[in-house]
Amino acid sequence: MIHKAMNDFSAADIIICTGGMSVDPDDLTPTAIRKYGADVVTYGAPVLPGAMFLLAYKGGQTIMGLPSCVMYA
């Protein structure tokens, strides 16, 4: 579902994926971003304990993976 949604917004300058991005190896968000064809620049910068930030690019498009706690903060 994440990959499909990213394809739906392929013309956008920025895609923000949120709701996942935990330290859980079963988190599907980083895999979906890579499947979209993005080059991951960084993954694992801690936002809060156990919640990670991901930054990737695909062409001129910026993709950010934000933990759900970002919405709260």
PQR file with spaces between the fields and no chain letter, atoms N, CA, C, O and H, PARSE charges and radii, in Angstrom:
ATOM       1  N    MET     1       0.817   -1.188    0.000 -0.4000 1.5000
ATOM       2  CA   MET     1       0.000    0.000    0.000 -0.0000 2.0000
ATOM       3  C    MET     1       0.872    1.267    0.000  0.5500 1.7000
ATOM       4  O    MET     1       0.543    2.260   -0.649 -0.5500 1.4000
ATOM       5  N    ILE     2       1.978    1.212    0.735 -0.4000 1.5000
ATOM       6  CA   ILE     2       2.872    2.378    0.787 -0.0000 2.0000
ATOM       7  C    ILE     2       3.464    2.636   -0.596  0.5500 1.7000
ATOM       8  O    ILE     2       3.491    3.773   -1.066 -0.5500 1.4000
ATOM       9  H    ILE     2       2.245    0.405    1.262  0.4000 1.0000
ATOM      10  N    HIS     3       3.932    1.582   -1.234 -0.4000 1.5000
ATOM      11  CA   HIS     3       4.537    1.704   -2.566 -0.0000 2.0000
ATOM      12  C    HIS     3       3.521    2.235   -3.572  0.5500 1.7000
ATOM      13  O    HIS     3       3.852    3.100   -4.383 -0.5500 1.4000
ATOM      14  H    HIS     3       3.910    0.658   -0.851  0.4000 1.0000
ATOM      15  N    LYS     4       2.296    1.731   -3.530 -0.4000 1.5000
ATOM      16  CA   LYS     4       1.259    2.202   -4.444 -0.0000 2.0000
ATOM      17  C    LYS     4       0.972    3.685   -4.214  0.5500 1.7000
ATOM      18  O    LYS     4       0.846    4.450   -5.171 -0.5500 1.4000
ATOM      19  H    LYS     4       2.028    1.028   -2.871  0.4000 1.0000
ATOM      20  N    ALA     5       0.869    4.086   -2.964 -0.4000 1.5000
ATOM      21  CA   ALA     5       0.601    5.494   -2.654 -0.0000 2.0000
ATOM      22  C    ALA     5       1.730    6.388   -3.157  0.5500 1.7000
ATOM      23  O    ALA     5       1.479    7.488   -3.647 -0.5500 1.4000
ATOM      24  H    ALA     5       0.970    3.465   -2.187  0.4000 1.0000
ATOM      25  N    MET     6       2.963    5.924   -3.037 -0.4000 1.5000
ATOM      26  CA   MET     6       4.095    6.708   -3.528 -0.0000 2.0000
ATOM      27  C    MET     6       4.012    6.875   -5.036  0.5500 1.7000
ATOM      28  O    MET     6       4.299    7.953   -5.557 -0.5500 1.4000
ATOM      29  H    MET     6       3.167    5.029   -2.639  0.4000 1.0000
ATOM      30  N    ASN     7       3.625    5.829   -5.737 -0.4000 1.5000
ATOM      31  CA   ASN     7       3.455    5.928   -7.192 -0.0000 2.0000
ATOM      32  C    ASN     7       2.357    6.914   -7.556  0.5500 1.7000
ATOM      33  O    ASN     7       2.459    7.615   -8.562 -0.5500 1.4000
ATOM      34  H    ASN     7       3.392    4.953   -5.314  0.4000 1.0000
ATOM      35  N    ASP     8       1.306    6.971   -6.743 -0.4000 1.5000
ATOM      36  CA   ASP     8       0.218    7.917   -6.997 -0.0000 2.0000
ATOM      37  C    ASP     8       0.686    9.369   -6.903  0.5500 1.7000
ATOM      38  O    ASP     8       0.085   10.257   -7.508 -0.5500 1.4000
ATOM      39  H    ASP     8       1.223    6.401   -5.925  0.4000 1.0000
ATOM      40  N    PHE     9       1.757    9.612   -6.146 -0.4000 1.5000
ATOM      41  CA   PHE     9       2.285   10.962   -5.947 -0.0000 2.0000
ATOM      42  C    PHE     9       3.653   11.145   -6.597  0.5500 1.7000
ATOM      43  O    PHE     9       4.457   11.962   -6.148 -0.5500 1.4000
ATOM      44  H    PHE     9       2.246    8.891   -5.654  0.4000 1.0000
ATOM      45  N    SER    10       3.907   10.388   -7.644 -0.4000 1.5000
ATOM      46  CA   SER    10       5.226   10.428   -8.284 -0.0000 2.0000
ATOM      47  C    SER    10       5.557   11.785   -8.912  0.5500 1.7000
ATOM      48  O    SER    10       6.727   12.059   -9.179 -0.5500 1.4000
ATOM      49  H    SER    10       3.254    9.724   -8.009  0.4000 1.0000
ATOM      50  N    ALA    11       4.571   12.628   -9.151 -0.4000 1.5000
ATOM      51  CA   ALA    11       4.829   13.953   -9.725 -0.0000 2.0000
ATOM      52  C    ALA    11       5.084   15.013   -8.654  0.5500 1.7000
ATOM      53  O    ALA    11       5.414   16.153   -8.979 -0.5500 1.4000
ATOM      54  H    ALA    11       3.621   12.405   -8.934  0.4000 1.0000
ATOM      55  N    ALA    12       4.934   14.649   -7.392 -0.4000 1.5000
ATOM      56  CA   ALA    12       5.132   15.608   -6.301 -0.0000 2.0000
ATOM      57  C    ALA    12       6.619   15.883   -6.089  0.5500 1.7000
ATOM      58  O    ALA    12       7.465   15.042   -6.394 -0.5500 1.4000
ATOM      59  H    ALA    12       4.666   13.723   -7.128  0.4000 1.0000
ATOM      60  N    ASP    13       6.927   17.066   -5.564 -0.4000 1.5000
ATOM      61  CA   ASP    13       8.318   17.398   -5.240 -0.0000 2.0000
ATOM      62  C    ASP    13       8.795   16.666   -3.995  0.5500 1.7000
ATOM      63  O    ASP    13       9.960   16.280   -3.899 -0.5500 1.4000
ATOM      64  H    ASP    13       6.240   17.749   -5.316  0.4000 1.0000
ATOM      65  N    ILE    14       7.886   16.478   -3.042 -0.4000 1.5000
ATOM      66  CA   ILE    14       8.218   15.831   -1.770 -0.0000 2.0000
ATOM      67  C    ILE    14       7.156   14.787   -1.440  0.5500 1.7000
ATOM      68  O    ILE    14       5.959   15.031   -1.590 -0.5500 1.4000
ATOM      69  H    ILE    14       6.940   16.791   -3.120  0.4000 1.0000
ATOM      70  N    ILE    15       7.612   13.630   -0.992 -0.4000 1.5000
ATOM      71  CA   ILE    15       6.710   12.605   -0.461 -0.0000 2.0000
ATOM      72  C    ILE    15       7.101   12.383    0.987  0.5500 1.7000
ATOM      73  O    ILE    15       8.271   12.161    1.298 -0.5500 1.4000
ATOM      74  H    ILE    15       8.584   13.432   -0.871  0.4000 1.0000
ATOM      75  N    ILE    16       6.120   12.444    1.867 -0.4000 1.5000
ATOM      76  CA   ILE    16       6.352   12.201    3.288 -0.0000 2.0000
ATOM      77  C    ILE    16       5.576   10.951    3.688  0.5500 1.7000
ATOM      78  O    ILE    16       4.349   10.909    3.593 -0.5500 1.4000
ATOM      79  H    ILE    16       5.169   12.624    1.615  0.4000 1.0000
ATOM      80  N    CYS    17       6.299    9.950    4.129 -0.4000 1.5000
ATOM      81  CA   CYS    17       5.692    8.712    4.614 -0.0000 2.0000
ATOM      82  C    CYS    17       5.790    8.732    6.128  0.5500 1.7000
ATOM      83  O    CYS    17       6.873    8.944    6.674 -0.5500 1.4000
ATOM      84  H    CYS    17       7.295    9.984    4.205  0.4000 1.0000
ATOM      85  N    THR    18       4.691    8.519    6.807 -0.4000 1.5000
ATOM      86  CA   THR    18       4.706    8.545    8.263 -0.0000 2.0000
ATOM      87  C    THR    18       3.843    7.422    8.816  0.5500 1.7000
ATOM      88  O    THR    18       3.031    6.825    8.109 -0.5500 1.4000
ATOM      89  H    THR    18       3.811    8.347    6.363  0.4000 1.0000
ATOM      90  N    GLY    19       4.039    7.158   10.079 -0.4000 1.5000
ATOM      91  CA   GLY    19       3.256    6.133   10.744 -0.0000 2.0000
ATOM      92  C    GLY    19       4.083    4.935   11.135  0.5500 1.7000
ATOM      93  O    GLY    19       3.718    4.205   12.056 -0.5500 1.4000
ATOM      94  H    GLY    19       4.699    7.643   10.653  0.4000 1.0000
ATOM      95  N    GLY    20       5.171    4.722   10.464 -0.4000 1.5000
ATOM      96  CA   GLY    20       6.069    3.616   10.793 -0.0000 2.0000
ATOM      97  C    GLY    20       7.393    4.176   11.265  0.5500 1.7000
ATOM      98  O    GLY    20       7.430    5.022   12.159 -0.5500 1.4000
ATOM      99  H    GLY    20       5.467    5.315    9.716  0.4000 1.0000
ATOM     100  N    MET    21       8.455    3.722   10.687 -0.4000 1.5000
ATOM     101  CA   MET    21       9.812    4.200   10.938 -0.0000 2.0000
ATOM     102  C    MET    21      10.289    3.908   12.355  0.5500 1.7000
ATOM     103  O    MET    21      10.926    4.747   12.992 -0.5500 1.4000
ATOM     104  H    MET    21       8.426    3.035    9.961  0.4000 1.0000
ATOM     105  N    SER    22       9.975    2.721   12.835 -0.4000 1.5000
ATOM     106  CA   SER    22      10.461    2.308   14.142 -0.0000 2.0000
ATOM     107  C    SER    22      11.749    1.511   13.961  0.5500 1.7000
ATOM     108  O    SER    22      12.206    1.294   12.839 -0.5500 1.4000
ATOM     109  H    SER    22       9.457    2.040   12.317  0.4000 1.0000
ATOM     110  N    VAL    23      12.315    1.087   15.057 -0.4000 1.5000
ATOM     111  CA   VAL    23      13.511    0.258   14.974 -0.0000 2.0000
ATOM     112  C    VAL    23      13.157   -1.200   14.710  0.5500 1.7000
ATOM     113  O    VAL    23      14.041   -2.055   14.643 -0.5500 1.4000
ATOM     114  H    VAL    23      11.944    1.263   15.968  0.4000 1.0000
ATOM     115  N    ASP    24      11.889   -1.480   14.562 -0.4000 1.5000
ATOM     116  CA   ASP    24      11.416   -2.829   14.294 -0.0000 2.0000
ATOM     117  C    ASP    24      11.866   -3.271   12.902  0.5500 1.7000
ATOM     118  O    ASP    24      11.575   -2.586   11.921 -0.5500 1.4000
ATOM     119  H    ASP    24      11.171   -0.786   14.616  0.4000 1.0000
ATOM     120  N    PRO    25      12.566   -4.394   12.795 -0.5600 1.5000
ATOM     121  CA   PRO    25      13.011   -4.847   11.468  0.2800 2.0000
ATOM     122  C    PRO    25      11.860   -5.219   10.531  0.5500 1.7000
ATOM     123  O    PRO    25      12.067   -5.357    9.326 -0.5500 1.4000
ATOM     124  N    ASP    26      10.657   -5.380   11.070 -0.4000 1.5000
ATOM     125  CA   ASP    26       9.492   -5.697   10.245 -0.0000 2.0000
ATOM     126  C    ASP    26       8.792   -4.455    9.705  0.5500 1.7000
ATOM     127  O    ASP    26       7.794   -4.581    8.995 -0.5500 1.4000
ATOM     128  H    ASP    26      10.489   -5.267   12.049  0.4000 1.0000
ATOM     129  N    ASP    27       9.288   -3.256   10.023 -0.4000 1.5000
ATOM     130  CA   ASP    27       8.693   -2.013    9.517 -0.0000 2.0000
ATOM     131  C    ASP    27       8.807   -2.009    7.993  0.5500 1.7000
ATOM     132  O    ASP    27       9.904   -2.152    7.452 -0.5500 1.4000
ATOM     133  H    ASP    27      10.099   -3.154   10.601  0.4000 1.0000
ATOM     134  N    LEU    28       7.696   -1.849    7.311 -0.4000 1.5000
ATOM     135  CA   LEU    28       7.649   -1.928    5.851 -0.0000 2.0000
ATOM     136  C    LEU    28       7.992   -0.627    5.133  0.5500 1.7000
ATOM     137  O    LEU    28       8.219   -0.634    3.924 -0.5500 1.4000
ATOM     138  H    LEU    28       6.805   -1.734    7.750  0.4000 1.0000
ATOM     139  N    THR    29       8.033    0.479    5.853 -0.4000 1.5000
ATOM     140  CA   THR    29       8.230    1.782    5.215 -0.0000 2.0000
ATOM     141  C    THR    29       9.563    1.882    4.475  0.5500 1.7000
ATOM     142  O    THR    29       9.555    2.253    3.302 -0.5500 1.4000
ATOM     143  H    THR    29       7.848    0.484    6.836  0.4000 1.0000
ATOM     144  N    PRO    30      10.716    1.572    5.095 -0.5600 1.5000
ATOM     145  CA   PRO    30      11.984    1.671    4.362  0.2800 2.0000
ATOM     146  C    PRO    30      12.040    0.769    3.131  0.5500 1.7000
ATOM     147  O    PRO    30      12.590    1.155    2.100 -0.5500 1.4000
ATOM     148  N    THR    31      11.476   -0.421    3.238 -0.4000 1.5000
ATOM     149  CA   THR    31      11.451   -1.343    2.096 -0.0000 2.0000
ATOM     150  C    THR    31      10.616   -0.776    0.957  0.5500 1.7000
ATOM     151  O    THR    31      11.009   -0.865   -0.206 -0.5500 1.4000
ATOM     152  H    THR    31      11.029   -0.735    4.075  0.4000 1.0000
ATOM     153  N    ALA    32       9.464   -0.192    1.284 -0.4000 1.5000
ATOM     154  CA   ALA    32       8.601    0.406    0.252 -0.0000 2.0000
ATOM     155  C    ALA    32       9.289    1.580   -0.424  0.5500 1.7000
ATOM     156  O    ALA    32       9.157    1.755   -1.635 -0.5500 1.4000
ATOM     157  H    ALA    32       9.145   -0.119    2.229  0.4000 1.0000
ATOM     158  N    ILE    33      10.017    2.384    0.328 -0.4000 1.5000
ATOM     159  CA   ILE    33      10.732    3.526   -0.249 -0.0000 2.0000
ATOM     160  C    ILE    33      11.823    3.044   -1.200  0.5500 1.7000
ATOM     161  O    ILE    33      12.003    3.613   -2.277 -0.5500 1.4000
ATOM     162  H    ILE    33      10.125    2.242    1.312  0.4000 1.0000
ATOM     163  N    ARG    34      12.543    2.013   -0.816 -0.4000 1.5000
ATOM     164  CA   ARG    34      13.564    1.440   -1.712 -0.0000 2.0000
ATOM     165  C    ARG    34      12.917    0.813   -2.954  0.5500 1.7000
ATOM     166  O    ARG    34      13.436    0.949   -4.062 -0.5500 1.4000
ATOM     167  H    ARG    34      12.397    1.551    0.059  0.4000 1.0000
ATOM     168  N    LYS    35      11.784    0.130   -2.765 -0.4000 1.5000
ATOM     169  CA   LYS    35      11.067   -0.488   -3.891 -0.0000 2.0000
ATOM     170  C    LYS    35      10.588    0.577   -4.870  0.5500 1.7000
ATOM     171  O    LYS    35      10.505    0.320   -6.071 -0.5500 1.4000
ATOM     172  H    LYS    35      11.363    0.020   -1.865  0.4000 1.0000
ATOM     173  N    TYR    36      10.277    1.750   -4.379 -0.4000 1.5000
ATOM     174  CA   TYR    36       9.863    2.874   -5.218 -0.0000 2.0000
ATOM     175  C    TYR    36      11.010    3.324   -6.132  0.5500 1.7000
ATOM     176  O    TYR    36      10.787    4.011   -7.129 -0.5500 1.4000
ATOM     177  H    TYR    36      10.344    1.959   -3.404  0.4000 1.0000
ATOM     178  N    GLY    37      12.220    2.933   -5.782 -0.4000 1.5000
ATOM     179  CA   GLY    37      13.381    3.275   -6.604 -0.0000 2.0000
ATOM     180  C    GLY    37      14.200    4.428   -6.059  0.5500 1.7000
ATOM     181  O    GLY    37      15.060    4.972   -6.751 -0.5500 1.4000
ATOM     182  H    GLY    37      12.401    2.376   -4.972  0.4000 1.0000
ATOM     183  N    ALA    38      13.934    4.796   -4.830 -0.4000 1.5000
ATOM     184  CA   ALA    38      14.641    5.927   -4.224 -0.0000 2.0000
ATOM     185  C    ALA    38      15.999    5.481   -3.686  0.5500 1.7000
ATOM     186  O    ALA    38      16.172    4.344   -3.247 -0.5500 1.4000
ATOM     187  H    ALA    38      13.235    4.355   -4.267  0.4000 1.0000
ATOM     188  N    ASP    39      16.948    6.399   -3.733 -0.4000 1.5000
ATOM     189  CA   ASP    39      18.266    6.179   -3.144 -0.0000 2.0000
ATOM     190  C    ASP    39      18.231    6.702   -1.715  0.5500 1.7000
ATOM     191  O    ASP    39      18.098    7.905   -1.492 -0.5500 1.4000
ATOM     192  H    ASP    39      16.807    7.323   -4.090  0.4000 1.0000
ATOM     193  N    VAL    40      18.350    5.804   -0.756 -0.4000 1.5000
ATOM     194  CA   VAL    40      18.309    6.182    0.654 -0.0000 2.0000
ATOM     195  C    VAL    40      19.649    6.801    1.036  0.5500 1.7000
ATOM     196  O    VAL    40      20.700    6.174    0.898 -0.5500 1.4000
ATOM     197  H    VAL    40      18.458    4.826   -0.937  0.4000 1.0000
ATOM     198  N    VAL    41      19.596    8.039    1.517 -0.4000 1.5000
ATOM     199  CA   VAL    41      20.789    8.763    1.932 -0.0000 2.0000
ATOM     200  C    VAL    41      21.107    8.456    3.390  0.5500 1.7000
ATOM     201  O    VAL    41      22.259    8.202    3.744 -0.5500 1.4000
ATOM     202  H    VAL    41      18.742    8.548    1.629  0.4000 1.0000
ATOM     203  N    THR    42      20.088    8.480    4.224 -0.4000 1.5000
ATOM     204  CA   THR    42      20.275    8.159    5.634 -0.0000 2.0000
ATOM     205  C    THR    42      19.019    7.488    6.176  0.5500 1.7000
ATOM     206  O    THR    42      17.895    7.843    5.821 -0.5500 1.4000
ATOM     207  H    THR    42      19.152    8.686    3.937  0.4000 1.0000
ATOM     208  N    TYR    43      19.243    6.523    7.032 -0.4000 1.5000
ATOM     209  CA   TYR    43      18.147    5.866    7.728 -0.0000 2.0000
ATOM     210  C    TYR    43      18.647    5.501    9.112  0.5500 1.7000
ATOM     211  O    TYR    43      19.649    4.801    9.257 -0.5500 1.4000
ATOM     212  H    TYR    43      20.157    6.234    7.320  0.4000 1.0000
ATOM     213  N    GLY    44      17.968    5.964   10.094 -0.4000 1.5000
ATOM     214  CA   GLY    44      18.331    5.610   11.448 -0.0000 2.0000
ATOM     215  C    GLY    44      18.684    6.786   12.321  0.5500 1.7000
ATOM     216  O    GLY    44      19.097    6.597   13.465 -0.5500 1.4000
ATOM     217  H    GLY    44      17.154    6.533    9.976  0.4000 1.0000
ATOM     218  N    ALA    45      18.534    8.004   11.813 -0.4000 1.5000
ATOM     219  CA   ALA    45      18.765    9.165   12.667 -0.0000 2.0000
ATOM     220  C    ALA    45      17.644    9.219   13.687  0.5500 1.7000
ATOM     221  O    ALA    45      16.484    9.384   13.310 -0.5500 1.4000
ATOM     222  H    ALA    45      18.199    8.157   10.883  0.4000 1.0000
ATOM     223  N    PRO    46      17.958    9.083   14.971 -0.5600 1.5000
ATOM     224  CA   PRO    46      16.879    9.022   15.967  0.2800 2.0000
ATOM     225  C    PRO    46      16.157   10.354   16.143  0.5500 1.7000
ATOM     226  O    PRO    46      16.778   11.395   16.358 -0.5500 1.4000
ATOM     227  N    VAL    47      14.847   10.293   16.049 -0.4000 1.5000
ATOM     228  CA   VAL    47      13.997   11.457   16.306 -0.0000 2.0000
ATOM     229  C    VAL    47      13.613   11.437   17.781  0.5500 1.7000
ATOM     230  O    VAL    47      13.737   12.443   18.479 -0.5500 1.4000
ATOM     231  H    VAL    47      14.343    9.448   15.874  0.4000 1.0000
ATOM     232  N    LEU    48      13.161   10.319   18.229 -0.4000 1.5000
ATOM     233  CA   LEU    48      12.885   10.024   19.636 -0.0000 2.0000
ATOM     234  C    LEU    48      13.382    8.597   19.871  0.5500 1.7000
ATOM     235  O    LEU    48      13.587    7.866   18.902 -0.5500 1.4000
ATOM     236  H    LEU    48      13.061    9.502   17.661  0.4000 1.0000
ATOM     237  N    PRO    49      13.582    8.178   21.113 -0.5600 1.5000
ATOM     238  CA   PRO    49      14.043    6.789   21.332  0.2800 2.0000
ATOM     239  C    PRO    49      13.137    5.773   20.644  0.5500 1.7000
ATOM     240  O    PRO    49      11.929    5.747   20.882 -0.5500 1.4000
ATOM     241  N    GLY    50      13.719    4.949   19.801 -0.4000 1.5000
ATOM     242  CA   GLY    50      12.976    3.917   19.087 -0.0000 2.0000
ATOM     243  C    GLY    50      12.284    4.375   17.823  0.5500 1.7000
ATOM     244  O    GLY    50      11.616    3.574   17.169 -0.5500 1.4000
ATOM     245  H    GLY    50      14.700    4.971   19.608  0.4000 1.0000
ATOM     246  N    ALA    51      12.423    5.646   17.456 -0.4000 1.5000
ATOM     247  CA   ALA    51      11.760    6.184   16.264 -0.0000 2.0000
ATOM     248  C    ALA    51      12.813    6.802   15.354  0.5500 1.7000
ATOM     249  O    ALA    51      13.594    7.646   15.793 -0.5500 1.4000
ATOM     250  H    ALA    51      12.966    6.296   17.988  0.4000 1.0000
ATOM     251  N    MET    52      12.840    6.396   14.113 -0.4000 1.5000
ATOM     252  CA   MET    52      13.901    6.786   13.191 -0.0000 2.0000
ATOM     253  C    MET    52      13.406    7.664   12.048  0.5500 1.7000
ATOM     254  O    MET    52      12.228    7.645   11.689 -0.5500 1.4000
ATOM     255  H    MET    52      12.206    5.710   13.757  0.4000 1.0000
ATOM     256  N    PHE    53      14.335    8.434   11.485 -0.4000 1.5000
ATOM     257  CA   PHE    53      14.092    9.305   10.339 -0.0000 2.0000
ATOM     258  C    PHE    53      14.796    8.707    9.128  0.5500 1.7000
ATOM     259  O    PHE    53      15.896    8.169    9.255 -0.5500 1.4000
ATOM     260  H    PHE    53      15.292    8.449   11.777  0.4000 1.0000
ATOM     261  N    LEU    54      14.174    8.796    7.961 -0.4000 1.5000
ATOM     262  CA   LEU    54      14.773    8.326    6.719 -0.0000 2.0000
ATOM     263  C    LEU    54      14.706    9.447    5.694  0.5500 1.7000
ATOM     264  O    LEU    54      13.684   10.122    5.570 -0.5500 1.4000
ATOM     265  H    LEU    54      13.280    9.233    7.858  0.4000 1.0000
ATOM     266  N    LEU    55      15.798    9.646    4.959 -0.4000 1.5000
ATOM     267  CA   LEU    55      15.853   10.626    3.887 -0.0000 2.0000
ATOM     268  C    LEU    55      16.319    9.929    2.624  0.5500 1.7000
ATOM     269  O    LEU    55      17.332    9.229    2.630 -0.5500 1.4000
ATOM     270  H    LEU    55      16.628    9.098    5.060  0.4000 1.0000
ATOM     271  N    ALA    56      15.575   10.121    1.533 -0.4000 1.5000
ATOM     272  CA   ALA    56      15.911    9.495    0.263 -0.0000 2.0000
ATOM     273  C    ALA    56      15.573   10.443   -0.877  0.5500 1.7000
ATOM     274  O    ALA    56      14.815   11.399   -0.714 -0.5500 1.4000
ATOM     275  H    ALA    56      14.752   10.689    1.528  0.4000 1.0000
ATOM     276  N    TYR    57      16.150   10.157   -2.023 -0.4000 1.5000
ATOM     277  CA   TYR    57      15.893   10.950   -3.223 -0.0000 2.0000
ATOM     278  C    TYR    57      15.641   10.020   -4.409  0.5500 1.7000
ATOM     279  O    TYR    57      16.228    8.943   -4.519 -0.5500 1.4000
ATOM     280  H    TYR    57      16.766    9.381   -2.156  0.4000 1.0000
ATOM     281  N    LYS    58      14.757   10.467   -5.284 -0.4000 1.5000
ATOM     282  CA   LYS    58      14.529    9.790   -6.558 -0.0000 2.0000
ATOM     283  C    LYS    58      14.447   10.888   -7.602  0.5500 1.7000
ATOM     284  O    LYS    58      13.457   11.615   -7.681 -0.5500 1.4000
ATOM     285  H    LYS    58      14.281   11.342   -5.195  0.4000 1.0000
ATOM     286  N    GLY    59      15.494   11.000   -8.401 -0.4000 1.5000
ATOM     287  CA   GLY    59      15.560   12.108   -9.341 -0.0000 2.0000
ATOM     288  C    GLY    59      15.590   13.399   -8.551  0.5500 1.7000
ATOM     289  O    GLY    59      16.419   13.555   -7.655 -0.5500 1.4000
ATOM     290  H    GLY    59      16.298   10.410   -8.337  0.4000 1.0000
ATOM     291  N    GLY    60      14.704   14.323   -8.864 -0.4000 1.5000
ATOM     292  CA   GLY    60      14.621   15.578   -8.128 -0.0000 2.0000
ATOM     293  C    GLY    60      13.630   15.543   -6.982  0.5500 1.7000
ATOM     294  O    GLY    60      13.341   16.575   -6.377 -0.5500 1.4000
ATOM     295  H    GLY    60      14.030   14.197   -9.592  0.4000 1.0000
ATOM     296  N    GLN    61      13.114   14.377   -6.681 -0.4000 1.5000
ATOM     297  CA   GLN    61      12.091   14.235   -5.651 -0.0000 2.0000
ATOM     298  C    GLN    61      12.724   13.865   -4.300  0.5500 1.7000
ATOM     299  O    GLN    61      13.613   13.017   -4.234 -0.5500 1.4000
ATOM     300  H    GLN    61      13.349   13.538   -7.173  0.4000 1.0000
ATOM     301  N    THR    62      12.259   14.507   -3.239 -0.4000 1.5000
ATOM     302  CA   THR    62      12.709   14.203   -1.886 -0.0000 2.0000
ATOM     303  C    THR    62      11.684   13.312   -1.215  0.5500 1.7000
ATOM     304  O    THR    62      10.484   13.577   -1.279 -0.5500 1.4000
ATOM     305  H    THR    62      11.537   15.196   -3.293  0.4000 1.0000
ATOM     306  N    ILE    63      12.156   12.252   -0.571 -0.4000 1.5000
ATOM     307  CA   ILE    63      11.283   11.347    0.157 -0.0000 2.0000
ATOM     308  C    ILE    63      11.750   11.301    1.601  0.5500 1.7000
ATOM     309  O    ILE    63      12.922   11.052    1.883 -0.5500 1.4000
ATOM     310  H    ILE    63      13.131   12.037   -0.519  0.4000 1.0000
ATOM     311  N    MET    64      10.810   11.547    2.516 -0.4000 1.5000
ATOM     312  CA   MET    64      11.128   11.487    3.939 -0.0000 2.0000
ATOM     313  C    MET    64      10.263   10.436    4.606  0.5500 1.7000
ATOM     314  O    MET    64       9.053   10.375    4.390 -0.5500 1.4000
ATOM     315  H    MET    64       9.858   11.750    2.287  0.4000 1.0000
ATOM     316  N    GLY    65      10.895    9.622    5.410 -0.4000 1.5000
ATOM     317  CA   GLY    65      10.192    8.674    6.256 -0.0000 2.0000
ATOM     318  C    GLY    65      10.218    9.217    7.669  0.5500 1.7000
ATOM     319  O    GLY    65      11.282    9.311    8.282 -0.5500 1.4000
ATOM     320  H    GLY    65      11.878    9.671    5.586  0.4000 1.0000
ATOM     321  N    LEU    66       9.061    9.573    8.188 -0.4000 1.5000
ATOM     322  CA   LEU    66       8.960   10.183    9.510 -0.0000 2.0000
ATOM     323  C    LEU    66       8.194    9.267   10.449  0.5500 1.7000
ATOM     324  O    LEU    66       7.188    8.676   10.056 -0.5500 1.4000
ATOM     325  H    LEU    66       8.197    9.497    7.691  0.4000 1.0000
ATOM     326  N    PRO    67       8.656    9.144   11.676 -0.5600 1.5000
ATOM     327  CA   PRO    67       7.904    8.339   12.633  0.2800 2.0000
ATOM     328  C    PRO    67       6.589    9.033   13.005  0.5500 1.7000
ATOM     329  O    PRO    67       6.460   10.251   12.881 -0.5500 1.4000
ATOM     330  N    SER    68       5.637    8.254   13.451 -0.4000 1.5000
ATOM     331  CA   SER    68       4.337    8.832   13.778 -0.0000 2.0000
ATOM     332  C    SER    68       4.426    9.817   14.930  0.5500 1.7000
ATOM     333  O    SER    68       3.550   10.670   15.075 -0.5500 1.4000
ATOM     334  H    SER    68       5.741    7.264   13.551  0.4000 1.0000
ATOM     335  N    CYS    69       5.463    9.720   15.752 -0.4000 1.5000
ATOM     336  CA   CYS    69       5.592   10.656   16.871 -0.0000 2.0000
ATOM     337  C    CYS    69       5.841   12.074   16.382  0.5500 1.7000
ATOM     338  O    CYS    69       5.636   13.021   17.142 -0.5500 1.4000
ATOM     339  H    CYS    69       6.174    9.027   15.633  0.4000 1.0000
ATOM     340  N    VAL    70       6.273   12.251   15.144 -0.4000 1.5000
ATOM     341  CA   VAL    70       6.480   13.597   14.586 -0.0000 2.0000
ATOM     342  C    VAL    70       5.159   14.346   14.560  0.5500 1.7000
ATOM     343  O    VAL    70       5.120   15.548   14.824 -0.5500 1.4000
ATOM     344  H    VAL    70       6.439   11.482   14.527  0.4000 1.0000
ATOM     345  N    MET    71       4.083   13.652   14.247 -0.4000 1.5000
ATOM     346  CA   MET    71       2.781   14.306   14.223 -0.0000 2.0000
ATOM     347  C    MET    71       2.385   14.769   15.620  0.5500 1.7000
ATOM     348  O    MET    71       1.774   15.826   15.778 -0.5500 1.4000
ATOM     349  H    MET    71       4.114   12.676   14.033  0.4000 1.0000
ATOM     350  N    TYR    72       2.729   13.991   16.617 -0.4000 1.5000
ATOM     351  CA   TYR    72       2.410   14.347   17.988 -0.0000 2.0000
ATOM     352  C    TYR    72       3.241   15.545   18.444  0.5500 1.7000
ATOM     353  O    TYR    72       2.714   16.477   19.051 -0.5500 1.4000
ATOM     354  H    TYR    72       3.226   13.133   16.489  0.4000 1.0000
ATOM     355  N    ALA    73       4.549   15.515   18.148 -0.4000 1.5000
ATOM     356  CA   ALA    73       5.447   16.569   18.601 -0.0000 2.0000
ATOM     357  C    ALA    73       5.179   17.844   17.828  0.5500 1.7000
ATOM     358  O    ALA    73       5.837   18.858   18.062 -0.5500 1.4000
ATOM     359  H    ALA    73       4.977   14.757   17.655  0.4000 1.0000
